Amino acid sequence: MSHPSEPSSDSTTPAVPTVGTVSRRAGRPPRFWETLAVVVVKPLSRLFVKRRWRGGEHIPRTGGLIIAANHLSWSDPVLLAHYLYNNGRWPTILAKAGIFRVPLLGHAVAQLQAIPVERNSTEATKSLKTAEERLRKGACILFYPEGTITRDPELWPMAGKTGVARLALATGVPVIPIAHWGAQELLPYGEKKPRLLPRKTFHVLAGPPVDLSKYAGQPLRGSVLRDATADITAAITDLLADIRDEKAPEVPYDPKNAANG
């Protein structure tokens, strides 16, 4: 089993400066639970998925960090967690609150530092508050700006929600964009049974921090948050276009506009 700080095939570079001074275990679960998750997940991931990982040098090894990724499948949080772990970070994941109420599973998810999200409720803002507190303490949090699995017919990232931009601007932590491809072949949206064979290839490409400096000091509302969100979404989309070797749409798919069309 690889050590948490073991890099992928990419070489590492100095970490991007972040807020405060924190230890390498900031945001990580108790060692027992971390070891248990790694022992279960990594062998299964290696068995069923071929890896094509790039960009690990862009991921800071310490300090508060937002990972902003596209969302293709219910399997991609686990696959991305493997990638991030091998690049020295434990990803904190936002998960549906109902999971935390399932016996045994709920306890395990909580121990692994996941943050519960009550969707379609005023309680949903609590998850962002918890995420902000974790970021300030040095955690690495995996966010999907789209808020759910993409509904774009060609599987490009949809227009993002503003929560990620709000947290990034409020805390000053870097936002590392990540694009991935292949998880949708392992577990397509709407299906419950994974397609394990033949082995799928999981492509991951991380980019440099999204430049949000032009929004510094501006009020965290309205056009500022929308523009910052668009910058984050564009960075993810550009990386995905690189992986797919295709031209991305000029305007992200927006399910609200599609419904009104």
Phi and psi restraints in degrees (value plus and minus 20) as a CYANA .aco file:
   2 SER   PHI     -94.6   -54.6
   2 SER   PSI     130.1   170.1
   3 HIS   PHI     -91.2   -51.2
   3 HIS   PSI     127.9   167.9
   4 PRO   PHI     -73.0   -33.0
   4 PRO   PSI     -49.9    -9.9
   5 SER   PHI    -110.3   -70.3
   5 SER   PSI     -15.3    24.7
   6 GLU   PHI     -85.3   -45.3
   6 GLU   PSI     104.3   144.3
   7 PRO   PHI     -97.4   -57.4
   7 PRO   PSI     147.6   187.6
   8 SER   PHI     -99.0   -59.0
   8 SER   PSI    -180.4  -140.4
   9 SER   PHI     -88.4   -48.4
   9 SER   PSI     -30.9     9.1
  10 ASP   PHI    -101.1   -61.1
  10 ASP   PSI     128.6   168.6
  11 SER   PHI     -96.5   -56.5
  11 SER   PSI     137.8   177.8
  12 THR   PHI    -120.8   -80.8
  12 THR   PSI     136.3   176.3
  13 THR   PHI    -150.2  -110.2
  13 THR   PSI     146.1   186.1
  14 PRO   PHI     -75.2   -35.2
  14 PRO   PSI     124.9   164.9
  15 ALA   PHI     -86.4   -46.4
  15 ALA   PSI     129.0   169.0
  16 VAL   PHI     -90.4   -50.4
  16 VAL   PSI     113.7   153.7
  17 PRO   PHI     -79.4   -39.4
  17 PRO   PSI     118.0   158.0
  18 THR   PHI    -153.0  -113.0
  18 THR   PSI    -196.7  -156.7
  19 VAL   PHI     -92.6   -52.6
  19 VAL   PSI     105.7   145.7
  20 GLY   PHI      56.6    96.6
  20 GLY   PSI     155.5   195.5
  21 THR   PHI    -133.2   -93.2
  21 THR   PSI     101.9   141.9
  22 VAL   PHI    -153.2  -113.2
  22 VAL   PSI     143.2   183.2
  23 SER   PHI    -105.1   -65.1
  23 SER   PSI     146.5   186.5
  24 ARG   PHI     -88.8   -48.8
  24 ARG   PSI     -35.4     4.6
  25 ARG   PHI    -115.1   -75.1
  25 ARG   PSI     -15.2    24.8
  26 ALA   PHI     -79.2   -39.2
  26 ALA   PSI     110.2   150.2
  27 GLY   PHI      59.4    99.4
  27 GLY   PSI     -16.5    23.5
  28 ARG   PHI    -115.6   -75.6
  28 ARG   PSI     134.3   174.3
  29 PRO   PHI     -96.6   -56.6
  29 PRO   PSI     151.9   191.9
  30 PRO   PHI     -73.7   -33.7
  30 PRO   PSI     126.4   166.4
  31 ARG   PHI     -76.5   -36.5
  31 ARG   PSI     -56.5   -16.5
  32 PHE   PHI     -79.8   -39.8
  32 PHE   PSI     -68.7   -28.7
  33 TRP   PHI     -89.4   -49.4
  33 TRP   PSI     -56.9   -16.9
  34 GLU   PHI     -83.6   -43.6
  34 GLU   PSI     -65.3   -25.3
  35 THR   PHI     -83.3   -43.3
  35 THR   PSI     -62.0   -22.0
  36 LEU   PHI     -81.5   -41.5
  36 LEU   PSI     -64.9   -24.9
  37 ALA   PHI     -83.1   -43.1
  37 ALA   PSI     -62.2   -22.2
  38 VAL   PHI     -86.0   -46.0
  38 VAL   PSI     -62.2   -22.2
  39 VAL   PHI     -82.0   -42.0
  39 VAL   PSI     -53.9   -13.9
  40 VAL   PHI    -101.5   -61.5
  40 VAL   PSI     -68.0   -28.0
  41 VAL   PHI     -97.2   -57.2
  41 VAL   PSI     -66.1   -26.1
  42 LYS   PHI     -82.1   -42.1
  42 LYS   PSI     -65.5   -25.5
  43 PRO   PHI     -82.8   -42.8
  43 PRO   PSI     -58.7   -18.7
  44 LEU   PHI     -86.3   -46.3
  44 LEU   PSI     -61.2   -21.2
  45 SER   PHI     -82.1   -42.1
  45 SER   PSI     -63.9   -23.9
  46 ARG   PHI     -88.0   -48.0
  46 ARG   PSI     -51.6   -11.6
  47 LEU   PHI     -91.3   -51.3
  47 LEU   PSI     -61.7   -21.7
  48 PHE   PHI    -124.7   -84.7
  48 PHE   PSI     -30.0    10.0
  49 VAL   PHI    -152.5  -112.5
  49 VAL   PSI     110.2   150.2
  50 LYS   PHI    -105.5   -65.5
  50 LYS   PSI     121.4   161.4
  51 ARG   PHI    -125.9   -85.9
  51 ARG   PSI     114.6   154.6
  52 ARG   PHI    -149.7  -109.7
  52 ARG   PSI      65.0   105.0
  53 TRP   PHI    -125.4   -85.4
  53 TRP   PSI     113.9   153.9
  54 ARG   PHI    -160.2  -120.2
  54 ARG   PSI     141.1   181.1
  55 GLY   PHI      66.3   106.3
  55 GLY   PSI     -11.5    28.5
  56 GLY   PHI     -80.4   -40.4
  56 GLY   PSI     -42.3    -2.3
  57 GLU   PHI     -87.4   -47.4
  57 GLU   PSI     -34.2     5.8
  58 HIS   PHI    -106.0   -66.0
  58 HIS   PSI     -27.8    12.2
  59 ILE   PHI    -112.8   -72.8
  59 ILE   PSI      94.7   134.7
  60 PRO   PHI     -82.5   -42.5
  60 PRO   PSI     120.0   160.0
  61 ARG   PHI    -102.5   -62.5
  61 ARG   PSI     -38.6     1.4
  62 THR   PHI    -159.7  -119.7
  62 THR   PSI     144.8   184.8
  63 GLY   PHI      73.4   113.4
  63 GLY   PSI     137.5   177.5
  64 GLY   PHI     -76.5   -36.5
  64 GLY   PSI     118.5   158.5
  65 LEU   PHI    -173.5  -133.5
  65 LEU   PSI     114.9   154.9
  66 ILE   PHI    -126.7   -86.7
  66 ILE   PSI     106.3   146.3
  67 ILE   PHI    -122.5   -82.5
  67 ILE   PSI      98.3   138.3
  68 ALA   PHI    -129.1   -89.1
  68 ALA   PSI      98.4   138.4
  69 ALA   PHI    -151.1  -111.1
  69 ALA   PSI     139.4   179.4
  70 ASN   PHI     -97.3   -57.3
  70 ASN   PSI     141.2   181.2
  71 HIS   PHI    -147.8  -107.8
  71 HIS   PSI      96.1   136.1
  72 LEU   PHI    -136.5   -96.5
  72 LEU   PSI     -43.2    -3.2
  73 SER   PHI    -181.3  -141.3
  73 SER   PSI     135.6   175.6
  74 TRP   PHI     -87.2   -47.2
  74 TRP   PSI     -32.9     7.1
  75 SER   PHI    -105.4   -65.4
  75 SER   PSI     -37.7     2.3
  76 ASP   PHI     -91.2   -51.2
  76 ASP   PSI     -45.6    -5.6
  77 PRO   PHI     -80.5   -40.5
  77 PRO   PSI     -58.6   -18.6
  78 VAL   PHI     -89.2   -49.2
  78 VAL   PSI     -63.5   -23.5
  79 LEU   PHI     -87.0   -47.0
  79 LEU   PSI     -58.8   -18.8
  80 LEU   PHI     -88.9   -48.9
  80 LEU   PSI     -53.9   -13.9
  81 ALA   PHI     -80.9   -40.9
  81 ALA   PSI     -59.5   -19.5
  82 HIS   PHI     -81.9   -41.9
  82 HIS   PSI     -66.2   -26.2
  83 TYR   PHI     -79.8   -39.8
  83 TYR   PSI     -67.4   -27.4
  84 LEU   PHI     -87.3   -47.3
  84 LEU   PSI     -59.4   -19.4
  85 TYR   PHI     -80.7   -40.7
  85 TYR   PSI     -63.2   -23.2
  86 ASN   PHI     -89.1   -49.1
  86 ASN   PSI     -34.6     5.4
  87 ASN   PHI    -126.2   -86.2
  87 ASN   PSI       3.4    43.4
  88 GLY   PHI      69.0   109.0
  88 GLY   PSI     -13.8    26.2
  89 ARG   PHI    -144.7  -104.7
  89 ARG   PSI     123.3   163.3
  90 TRP   PHI    -116.5   -76.5
  90 TRP   PSI      98.1   138.1
  91 PRO   PHI    -103.3   -63.3
  91 PRO   PSI     105.0   145.0
  92 THR   PHI    -103.8   -63.8
  92 THR   PSI     109.1   149.1
  93 ILE   PHI    -135.2   -95.2
  93 ILE   PSI     119.6   159.6
  94 LEU   PHI    -106.2   -66.2
  94 LEU   PSI     105.1   145.1
  95 ALA   PHI    -148.0  -108.0
  95 ALA   PSI     134.0   174.0
  96 LYS   PHI     -75.5   -35.5
  96 LYS   PSI     116.0   156.0
  97 ALA   PHI     -80.6   -40.6
  97 ALA   PSI     -49.5    -9.5
  98 GLY   PHI     -80.4   -40.4
  98 GLY   PSI     -49.9    -9.9
  99 ILE   PHI     -82.0   -42.0
  99 ILE   PSI     -55.1   -15.1
 100 PHE   PHI     -90.5   -50.5
 100 PHE   PSI     -34.6     5.4
 101 ARG   PHI    -115.4   -75.4
 101 ARG   PSI     -21.1    18.9
 102 VAL   PHI    -102.0   -62.0
 102 VAL   PSI     106.6   146.6
 103 PRO   PHI     -73.9   -33.9
 103 PRO   PSI     120.8   160.8
 104 LEU   PHI      48.7    88.7
 104 LEU   PSI     -77.2   -37.2
 105 LEU   PHI     -80.9   -40.9
 105 LEU   PSI     -63.6   -23.6
 106 GLY   PHI     -80.5   -40.5
 106 GLY   PSI     -60.8   -20.8
 107 HIS   PHI     -85.0   -45.0
 107 HIS   PSI     -62.6   -22.6
 108 ALA   PHI     -84.1   -44.1
 108 ALA   PSI     -64.2   -24.2
 109 VAL   PHI     -82.2   -42.2
 109 VAL   PSI     -61.5   -21.5
 110 ALA   PHI     -83.9   -43.9
 110 ALA   PSI     -61.7   -21.7
 111 GLN   PHI     -84.9   -44.9
 111 GLN   PSI     -47.6    -7.6
 112 LEU   PHI    -104.1   -64.1
 112 LEU   PSI     -10.7    29.3
 113 GLN   PHI      56.5    96.5
 113 GLN   PSI      -4.1    35.9
 114 ALA   PHI     -85.7   -45.7
 114 ALA   PSI     134.6   174.6
 115 ILE   PHI    -129.9   -89.9
 115 ILE   PSI     103.8   143.8
 116 PRO   PHI     -92.2   -52.2
 116 PRO   PSI     121.3   161.3
 117 VAL   PHI    -144.8  -104.8
 117 VAL   PSI     101.1   141.1
 118 GLU   PHI    -111.9   -71.9
 118 GLU   PSI      82.1   122.1
 119 ARG   PHI     -96.5   -56.5
 119 ARG   PSI     134.0   174.0
 120 ASN   PHI      33.6    73.6
 120 ASN   PSI      22.8    62.8
 121 SER   PHI    -171.0  -131.0
 121 SER   PSI     134.5   174.5
 122 THR   PHI     -85.8   -45.8
 122 THR   PSI     -37.9     2.1
 123 GLU   PHI     -90.8   -50.8
 123 GLU   PSI     -34.2     5.8
 124 ALA   PHI     -81.1   -41.1
 124 ALA   PSI     -50.0   -10.0
 125 THR   PHI     -85.8   -45.8
 125 THR   PSI     -43.4    -3.4
 126 LYS   PHI     -83.9   -43.9
 126 LYS   PSI     -54.0   -14.0
 127 SER   PHI     -85.4   -45.4
 127 SER   PSI     -58.5   -18.5
 128 LEU   PHI     -88.2   -48.2
 128 LEU   PSI     -56.8   -16.8
 129 LYS   PHI     -84.4   -44.4
 129 LYS   PSI     -63.4   -23.4
 130 THR   PHI     -82.5   -42.5
 130 THR   PSI     -62.4   -22.4
 131 ALA   PHI     -81.8   -41.8
 131 ALA   PSI     -60.6   -20.6
 132 GLU   PHI     -82.6   -42.6
 132 GLU   PSI     -62.2   -22.2
 133 GLU   PHI     -82.6   -42.6
 133 GLU   PSI     -61.4   -21.4
 134 ARG   PHI     -85.6   -45.6
 134 ARG   PSI     -61.8   -21.8
 135 LEU   PHI     -80.5   -40.5
 135 LEU   PSI     -62.1   -22.1
 136 ARG   PHI     -86.6   -46.6
 136 ARG   PSI     -40.1    -0.1
 137 LYS   PHI    -114.9   -74.9
 137 LYS   PSI     -18.6    21.4
 138 GLY   PHI      82.9   122.9
 138 GLY   PSI      -6.3    33.7
 139 ALA   PHI     -97.8   -57.8
 139 ALA   PSI     139.3   179.3
 140 CYS   PHI    -126.6   -86.6
 140 CYS   PSI      98.7   138.7
 141 ILE   PHI    -136.5   -96.5
 141 ILE   PSI     108.5   148.5
 142 LEU   PHI    -109.5   -69.5
 142 LEU   PSI      99.9   139.9
 143 PHE   PHI    -139.7   -99.7
 143 PHE   PSI     127.9   167.9
 144 TYR   PHI    -131.8   -91.8
 144 TYR   PSI      82.1   122.1
 145 PRO   PHI     -74.9   -34.9
 145 PRO   PSI     -49.0    -9.0
 146 GLU   PHI     -87.5   -47.5
 146 GLU   PSI     -44.3    -4.3
 147 GLY   PHI      66.1   106.1
 147 GLY   PSI     -35.0     5.0
 148 THR   PHI    -183.6  -143.6
 148 THR   PSI     157.2   197.2
 149 ILE   PHI     -84.2   -44.2
 149 ILE   PSI     117.3   157.3
 150 THR   PHI     -78.0   -38.0
 150 THR   PSI     121.9   161.9
 151 ARG   PHI    -127.1   -87.1
 151 ARG   PSI     -14.2    25.8
 152 ASP   PHI     -80.8   -40.8
 152 ASP   PSI     110.3   150.3
 153 PRO   PHI     -77.7   -37.7
 153 PRO   PSI     -48.6    -8.6
 154 GLU   PHI    -122.2   -82.2
 154 GLU   PSI     -10.8    29.2
 155 LEU   PHI      47.9    87.9
 155 LEU   PSI       7.4    47.4
 156 TRP   PHI    -103.2   -63.2
 156 TRP   PSI     139.2   179.2
 157 PRO   PHI     -80.3   -40.3
 157 PRO   PSI     119.0   159.0
 158 MET   PHI    -101.9   -61.9
 158 MET   PSI     152.1   192.1
 159 ALA   PHI     -77.6   -37.6
 159 ALA   PSI     114.9   154.9
 160 GLY   PHI    -107.6   -67.6
 160 GLY   PSI     139.7   179.7
 161 LYS   PHI    -108.9   -68.9
 161 LYS   PSI     141.8   181.8
 162 THR   PHI    -107.7   -67.7
 162 THR   PSI     -21.5    18.5
 163 GLY   PHI     -78.9   -38.9
 163 GLY   PSI     -62.0   -22.0
 164 VAL   PHI     -85.2   -45.2
 164 VAL   PSI     -64.6   -24.6
 165 ALA   PHI     -82.5   -42.5
 165 ALA   PSI     -61.1   -21.1
 166 ARG   PHI     -80.2   -40.2
 166 ARG   PSI     -65.8   -25.8
 167 LEU   PHI     -86.0   -46.0
 167 LEU   PSI     -61.4   -21.4
 168 ALA   PHI     -82.6   -42.6
 168 ALA   PSI     -64.4   -24.4
 169 LEU   PHI     -93.7   -53.7
 169 LEU   PSI     -50.5   -10.5
 170 ALA   PHI     -93.4   -53.4
 170 ALA   PSI     -55.1   -15.1
 171 THR   PHI    -120.5   -80.5
 171 THR   PSI     -44.3    -4.3
 172 GLY   PHI      59.1    99.1
 172 GLY   PSI     -12.8    27.2
 173 VAL   PHI     -96.5   -56.5
 173 VAL   PSI     133.8   173.8
 174 PRO   PHI     -90.4   -50.4
 174 PRO   PSI     130.6   170.6
 175 VAL   PHI    -131.0   -91.0
 175 VAL   PSI      93.6   133.6
 176 ILE   PHI    -117.3   -77.3
 176 ILE   PSI      96.2   136.2
 177 PRO   PHI     -99.5   -59.5
 177 PRO   PSI     119.0   159.0
 178 ILE   PHI    -153.4  -113.4
 178 ILE   PSI     112.7   152.7
 179 ALA   PHI    -135.0   -95.0
 179 ALA   PSI     126.9   166.9
 180 HIS   PHI    -162.6  -122.6
 180 HIS   PSI     141.8   181.8
 181 TRP   PHI    -173.3  -133.3
 181 TRP   PSI     114.5   154.5
 182 GLY   PHI     103.9   143.9
 182 GLY   PSI     -45.7    -5.7
 183 ALA   PHI     -82.1   -42.1
 183 ALA   PSI     -51.4   -11.4
 184 GLN   PHI     -88.7   -48.7
 184 GLN   PSI     -39.7     0.3
 185 GLU   PHI    -102.1   -62.1
 185 GLU   PSI     -50.5   -10.5
 186 LEU   PHI     -93.1   -53.1
 186 LEU   PSI     -64.5   -24.5
 187 LEU   PHI    -163.5  -123.5
 187 LEU   PSI      69.7   109.7
 188 PRO   PHI     -81.5   -41.5
 188 PRO   PSI     130.2   170.2
 189 TYR   PHI     -78.0   -38.0
 189 TYR   PSI     114.0   154.0
 190 GLY   PHI      71.8   111.8
 190 GLY   PSI     -29.1    10.9
 191 GLU   PHI    -124.9   -84.9
 191 GLU   PSI     128.7   168.7
 192 LYS   PHI    -124.9   -84.9
 192 LYS   PSI     -38.7     1.3
 193 LYS   PHI    -124.6   -84.6
 193 LYS   PSI     101.2   141.2
 194 PRO   PHI     -89.1   -49.1
 194 PRO   PSI     132.0   172.0
 195 ARG   PHI    -118.8   -78.8
 195 ARG   PSI      68.4   108.4
 196 LEU   PHI     -96.4   -56.4
 196 LEU   PSI     -49.6    -9.6
 197 LEU   PHI    -146.1  -106.1
 197 LEU   PSI     122.6   162.6
 198 PRO   PHI     -87.4   -47.4
 198 PRO   PSI     145.7   185.7
 199 ARG   PHI     -79.0   -39.0
 199 ARG   PSI     117.3   157.3
 200 LYS   PHI    -113.7   -73.7
 200 LYS   PSI     137.1   177.1
 201 THR   PHI    -124.7   -84.7
 201 THR   PSI     105.8   145.8
 202 PHE   PHI    -124.5   -84.5
 202 PHE   PSI      88.6   128.6
 203 HIS   PHI    -111.2   -71.2
 203 HIS   PSI     114.2   154.2
 204 VAL   PHI    -154.3  -114.3
 204 VAL   PSI     116.7   156.7
 205 LEU   PHI    -159.3  -119.3
 205 LEU   PSI      96.8   136.8
 206 ALA   PHI    -118.4   -78.4
 206 ALA   PSI     125.9   165.9
 207 GLY   PHI    -135.4   -95.4
 207 GLY   PSI     157.7   197.7
 208 PRO   PHI     -88.9   -48.9
 208 PRO   PSI     144.8   184.8
 209 PRO   PHI     -75.2   -35.2
 209 PRO   PSI     121.0   161.0
 210 VAL   PHI     -88.5   -48.5
 210 VAL   PSI     110.7   150.7
 211 ASP   PHI     -99.1   -59.1
 211 ASP   PSI      85.1   125.1
 212 LEU   PHI    -131.7   -91.7
 212 LEU   PSI      -3.5    36.5
 213 SER   PHI     -81.9   -41.9
 213 SER   PSI     -49.6    -9.6
 214 LYS   PHI     -90.3   -50.3
 214 LYS   PSI     -31.8     8.2
 215 TYR   PHI    -117.8   -77.8
 215 TYR   PSI     -23.6    16.4
 216 ALA   PHI     -80.6   -40.6
 216 ALA   PSI     113.8   153.8
 217 GLY   PHI      62.2   102.2
 217 GLY   PSI     -24.8    15.2
 218 GLN   PHI    -109.1   -69.1
 218 GLN   PSI     134.6   174.6
 219 PRO   PHI     -82.0   -42.0
 219 PRO   PSI     120.8   160.8
 220 LEU   PHI    -106.3   -66.3
 220 LEU   PSI      47.8    87.8
 221 ARG   PHI    -176.7  -136.7
 221 ARG   PSI     148.9   188.9
 222 GLY   PHI      33.4    73.4
 222 GLY   PSI    -151.0  -111.0
 223 SER   PHI     -83.7   -43.7
 223 SER   PSI     -49.1    -9.1
 224 VAL   PHI     -81.2   -41.2
 224 VAL   PSI     -69.5   -29.5
 225 LEU   PHI     -87.9   -47.9
 225 LEU   PSI     -58.5   -18.5
 226 ARG   PHI     -85.9   -45.9
 226 ARG   PSI     -62.3   -22.3
 227 ASP   PHI     -88.0   -48.0
 227 ASP   PSI     -61.3   -21.3
 228 ALA   PHI     -84.6   -44.6
 228 ALA   PSI     -59.5   -19.5
 229 THR   PHI     -82.3   -42.3
 229 THR   PSI     -61.8   -21.8
 230 ALA   PHI     -82.6   -42.6
 230 ALA   PSI     -56.9   -16.9
 231 ASP   PHI     -84.9   -44.9
 231 ASP   PSI     -61.3   -21.3
 232 ILE   PHI     -85.7   -45.7
 232 ILE   PSI     -65.8   -25.8
 233 THR   PHI     -82.0   -42.0
 233 THR   PSI     -60.3   -20.3
 234 ALA   PHI     -83.6   -43.6
 234 ALA   PSI     -58.5   -18.5
 235 ALA   PHI     -84.1   -44.1
 235 ALA   PSI     -62.9   -22.9
 236 ILE   PHI     -83.9   -43.9
 236 ILE   PSI     -63.8   -23.8
 237 THR   PHI     -83.5   -43.5
 237 THR   PSI     -60.5   -20.5
 238 ASP   PHI     -82.0   -42.0
 238 ASP   PSI     -59.6   -19.6
 239 LEU   PHI     -86.5   -46.5
 239 LEU   PSI     -59.5   -19.5
 240 LEU   PHI     -87.1   -47.1
 240 LEU   PSI     -56.2   -16.2
 241 ALA   PHI     -81.9   -41.9
 241 ALA   PSI     -56.0   -16.0
 242 ASP   PHI     -83.8   -43.8
 242 ASP   PSI     -67.0   -27.0
 243 ILE   PHI     -81.6   -41.6
 243 ILE   PSI     -66.4   -26.4
 244 ARG   PHI    -101.2   -61.2
 244 ARG   PSI     -34.1     5.9
 245 ASP   PHI      34.7    74.7
 245 ASP   PSI      27.0    67.0
 246 GLU   PHI    -156.5  -116.5
 246 GLU   PSI     142.6   182.6
 247 LYS   PHI    -106.5   -66.5
 247 LYS   PSI     106.7   146.7
 248 ALA   PHI     -99.5   -59.5
 248 ALA   PSI     136.1   176.1
 249 PRO   PHI     -84.0   -44.0
 249 PRO   PSI     128.1   168.1
 250 GLU   PHI     -89.9   -49.9
 250 GLU   PSI     -51.2   -11.2
 251 VAL   PHI    -141.1  -101.1
 251 VAL   PSI     107.0   147.0
 252 PRO   PHI     -82.5   -42.5
 252 PRO   PSI     125.8   165.8
 253 TYR   PHI     -82.0   -42.0
 253 TYR   PSI     113.0   153.0
 254 ASP   PHI    -142.5  -102.5
 254 ASP   PSI      91.0   131.0
 255 PRO   PHI     -80.0   -40.0
 255 PRO   PSI     -47.0    -7.0
 256 LYS   PHI     -85.7   -45.7
 256 LYS   PSI     -64.0   -24.0
 257 ASN   PHI     -86.9   -46.9
 257 ASN   PSI     -57.0   -17.0
 258 ALA   PHI     -84.3   -44.3
 258 ALA   PSI     -59.2   -19.2
 259 ALA   PHI     -87.8   -47.8
 259 ALA   PSI     -54.7   -14.7
 260 ASN   PHI    -101.4   -61.4
 260 ASN   PSI     -34.4     5.6
